[in-house]
Amino acid sequence: MRIRTAAVAAFALACALTACSSSTDQPSSESETTASEVSQEDKDAAAAAAGIPPEPIGADRQDLLDTLADAAPDVVRYEDEAIDAARNQCSAINGGAGMLDYLAAQRFTYKDVTTTEEQAARINDALKASGFCKL
């Protein structure tokens, strides 16, 4: 039994190493794109397709923070985290995800901030009512 397990493990390792190796004499494809080559416009389009609104700035940012603070005051202790959590929660809201309160509670729990599902429900209601998640 041990020999068979060892043989299977050795075979799997050999397959993995073969799959990872590549020939260096083949030219790379010009169609390959790295993250640094993706334009901001493409990034924004991808975020919108995922149901994520653009990052708010100026008065819109403050309006969102005020909306979140009214729903659950502690979540805005770390403003950048709250903005990111709100944008990501919009993806769930816009995508028709289930368990929205649970997801919001997870997203808005960071560092020393803990968000309950009751607070998360208020956050979800606030995000929907404010129109922030509408693309």
Secondary structure, 3 states (H helix, E strand, C coil): CHHHHHHHHHHHHHHHHHHHCCCCCCCCCCCCCCHHHCCHHHHHHHHHHCCCCCCCCHHHHHHHHHHHHHHCHHHHHCHHHHHHHHHHHHHHHHCCCCCHHHHHHHHCCECCECCCHHHHHHHHHHHHHHCCCCC
